[in-house]
Every structure is written in structure tokens, then in C-alpha cells.
Amino acid sequence: MTRRLKFAFSPRPPRLTPALDRTLSAASRHNAALLLLLVCCGVAVIGAFVIRDLQSANTEAQRAYSGTVQGLQQIGELQYDAQETRRATLYALTTSDSNLQVEYADQSRTADQRVKDGIAKYGSQAKRPEESVLAIRLGRDWNNYLSVRDEVLASILEGSTKEAVSLDLSGGVPAFERVRQDLNEVKRLYGEDAARSQANLVASARRSTWRLVGIHSFTLLISGAAVWAIQRSRMLSAIQLAKLQMEFVASVSHELRTPLAVLNSAADNIADGLVVGKTALKKYGAILQHQSRAMGQLVDEILLFASTEDGTHSYVLQPLQVSTIVESIVAETEGLVRGAGFVLDRQIEPDLPLVLGDVSGVSQCLHNLISNAVKYGGDRRQIVLRALAAPVEPWSGREVRISVIDRGIGIDSSEIDQIFDPFYRSPRVNAAQIHGTGLGLSLAKRIAESMGGRITVLSEISAGSTFTLHLRIAKGEDVQTVLEASRPVVSSHL
Amino acid sequence: MLRRMTAILTIVALTGWPQSEAAVSAALSTESVWAQQGAAAEPLVIVVNRSNPVDDLSMAELRRIFLGNRSHWANGRRITLVMRDPDEPERKTILRDVCGMNEDQLKNHFLHGLFTGEILVSPKTLSTPTGVRKFIFNVPGAIGYLRVSDLDDTIKIVRIDELFPNDKGYKLHVQNQVGN
């Protein structure tokens, strides 16, 4: 067993600081919740950022489309209509048919109205000052061109082709050129807007990508750290358990070796004929009887722990009278208490209700608690066994509390959570060479919980400890059921 | 009846006349005059560009203009004559009541005038009232004629001998096809 355990421990894990080990150990109790919380937080954060980035990109894309693509489409239509205005005017030059000339004039005027509307729309949608200025300038230049266009149209319709051409060349062409330049300027501004929107979109996409990468990395890091912490915590727990088991083996060996040595010596003395006389033999017989019983109790305790560990031990719950149980356990432990020089004081509240429990289980619990009180009771050697009924908080019911109170060495507050762990032995008691297996409290706790009760502890260093067994009060139907189904068993304990 | 009412209201809207209660009464009395003249007669309106300052022309001046003997307005703008196609009732009315000629005489008159240089520009011929309206709208010095029912606010009506088309004594009336 020792060899196997040694093999199991090798190689040893890298040592961390005790503080970190303690932190990890504490974290291990909540590792599943911690991991779940971390993953949930990570997913929630990633989800929130992804949604925000998608919305941002969508908004940016829509703004880019509406502000630029549609804008460029509008300016394209504006350019076409401006060209159409001029084109229709010049078409009128190509015919002498007044009817056709009027049609072309009409087309020109329809197109110029669309241009006016487009310029007004551009002006109303202008966001930057330069766009507003450009819209005003474009409108003015367009009106200048139209005044020339009207003269040209009039000349064409009058039949003065030469005059019309002259007017167009001298006034129409430069005026239209200014309009063309204005429209190009509008297009350039739209292009700038498009470039700016595209740059924003690219920057937004890049920012989102880096943010997502960062968040994923952070989440992976946190998850990795959590997993590492959990694994390390588990490993430390396993090591601690193995260490406790080794200490348990050593302790049990020691506990067995002591009575074995006594038995061996007594047997040797008897075999060697050194024990002569009836009185001496009686004394040796008593020694052999006491030591063999001690060994039996130890073995029983180990077997009981093993049975509670694998869940094969079961308890029969039935209504029990507290005073009877207390009297029984006092009688059972009288030798132990008196032999150690302790005084046990009973404080039993009269008329306590029946409690629900198993006779052997309750007895075992109280026996272990009284044994511990004797072991760690210190020099004042006083034990109080108190039983009373008390309300259960925060519920409105009541319960019976059986407390074992000593004035001994007490328990450090940092160890309170560990004293119920199997095989746990406080460094202080080890140092004080107080022997034990580390199973007593663990067993008592398991038995209490198996009966629907619990064990609590209040302790102060050098002032003593109070271990309390909380038992449920038997209800009327429990009593009735037991009376009807198990009358012989119940009656023997009541 | 409905068509006449529309015409009256159109003239009122375009000219801003009548502006007094008496003028309204006059317009209503004009309708009765049209009724007396029969369903086939409709006033023919002389129209010019809205920028033209001329509001009134005498029949003699109108004749000179439509015969090409007057080439410029008082403001210096060249006069551009707008005529409908031959055989149109409106053109026949102008030839008969203004020019005092038939189609051939008018043709010869212009050929002679252009040849001698007395006339600078021959009349523009348009085939639809809409064409006439748009032409006059586009040409500041244009003058033409339209039925009352073809009027809109893009052109301006000119009084003849200080008479509006719906005034009693107005001389230019076109015979509708129904009446013919």
C-alpha cells in the first residue's frame, strides 16, 4: 500500500506558494460554478461586442450607401439632365420645322426643370458648408446658363440660326462649362464622402476584428486558467487525500501496534511464567480484555467508515427518546470518561419530544463526540452533555439539539471547515502526539446527515469546543407507523 | 355651355379681368352675346409672350403685323409671326378678318415682300394650338392667335381696339367645325 501510494505521488507537482495553494483549494469547491460563470461571462461579452460591431458595420454600410452610392446616382442623373437640356437646345438648330423646334424646346425645358429640382435637393441635403456653398453656386451658374439658353432658343425659333449659334458660343458654352465644373465638383465631394465612408467602414471592420480576436484570446486565456486552476486544485485535493490516507494508515498502524504490543507483552509474560497467582492472572486477563476490545472498536470504526463511504450502511429511522439515548451513551462511555479523569455533567431539558433517528447511529455520533471531548478536553477535564429543544431557523419548526461541550484546546477557525473531512488531523494535535485516525468526526457527520440531521461546531482556541447533533423531532405519523410496524424494536429503545 | 363657361373663367384668370362687380356683370353679359351669336362662334384671341409689354393693338396695327409690314415691337424686339396650318379655321379667320386676303394672296404678299426686302421674316407655321402656345412662350417677340379654349397662363392676351375677346363688339371669332 505504501509503495503504491509512493508510486502514485511521483513525480511531485511543482510547488506553488502556500497562499496560492490555499486559494486554489478554496476555488476547487466552486470550480464548476466558477468555470460556468467564466464561460457565460465570456460568451455574453463576446456576444455583446459582436452584436454591437455588426450593428455598427451595418449602420456604416447603410450610411455609405445612402450617402454616397445614391448621391453619386443623383449627381449622375443631374449631369445627364444638364446635358439633355443643352442637347435638346442644340437639336432645335438642326431643323427648320417650327413644330420640331418647339418639341426640342419643350424637351430642353423639361430637362432643365429636373436639373433645378436636383440642385435644390442637393442643397437641402448638404451637410458640410462647402456643399451648401457649392449648391448655391451651382444654382446660380445654372440660371445663368438658362438665361443664355432661353435667348438661344428664341433665336432658333425665330429662324435666326446664325444669331443662335453666336449666342451659344459666346455665352452658352462658357456658362455650361461652369455648370459642368460645378457638377464635377459635386461629384468630387461625393467621392470624398465615399472614400471617407469606406475608410470608416474598413477601420470599423478592422477594429471589430481586433476586438473579437482580443476577446476570444482573453476568453481562451481565462478559460485555460480556470481549467488549469481546477485541474491543479483537483490534483492538490488528490494529493492531500492520499497524504491523509497515508497518515491514516500510519495512525491506524500505530493505534493497532500499541494494544498489540501490550497484548504481546502480556502473552509473553504469561508464557514465560512470570505471571504467578490468581490476582496477577486476573489483572493480565483484564489487560488483555481491554486491549482486545480497544482493537475491536478501532476495527469496527474503520469498517463503519468504509461502509458509509461506499453507501452500503443504512439506518432505520424511528422515534427515539432523547433521555434514554443520553443515559445509554453516558453509561457506555463512563469508563472512558472516568478513566481519563473527566467529569461529565448532564443538562437534559425535561419533557423533550421524541426525535427521529437510528439508535446505533445516534449512539455512534455521541460516542465519537464524547471520545473527542476526552481526547482534546485539555487539563480542565470537564464535559457537559446538554440536550434541549430549539427552533429551526429560518423555518418555523423545532428540533432537538444534543451538545457535547468541552473546555479543551479548541479548534483554530481556519480548520473548522476541514475537521469533518475524512482522515483530517490537525497539525496541532499531531504535534501534541494525540493519537487518532481522523475518522471520528467524519463518521459522526455522515451518520447525522444519513438520519436527516446535522452536526455543527462552535470553538475557540484554549476555551473549548461545542459539537451539537441536530435531530429532527418525530411527528405523530412517524410514531404511529413505528408503533404499528416495529413495536418490538421501538419498545426496546424507548 | 360648359365650354363657354370654362373659356370665360380662363380669360378672367389670365387677364385679371374683370376686377370689379361691374366687370363681372360685363363678362356675364358677354356670355349672353356669345349665345346670341350661336353655338358655332368662338372668340379668337391674339396672344404674345408674357414679357411683351404690349397690352392693346388696333386692328390696323394688327393687320400691319400679320402682313409683315411691321417687323419690330416698340421695345426693339423682332416680331415673329406664328400662324396655324392652311385650312385651319383660326387661320381663315385671321386671313379674312385681319389681313383681308385669301391664302394665295397672303402667299404672294409675303413672297413679294421677302423678295423686295420689305418683309424680313416669313411667318412660322405650327400645326397645333399647343405648338403655338409653346412657341410664343419661348420667343419673346412672337405673336399668334388661339381659341379662347386653348389659352393657358404661359402666354398673354392682347386686346384688340381695347376690347377683350368676351367684350361686345370684339371682331375676331372663329367658326367651330360643328357650325361649319
Interface residues (C-beta under 8 A of the other chain):
Chain A: S98 N99 Q101 V102 A105 D106 D150 L153 A154 L157 E158 G159
Chain B: R78 T80 V82 V121 K124 T125 L126 S127 T128 G131 K134 F135 N138 V139 P140 G141 A142
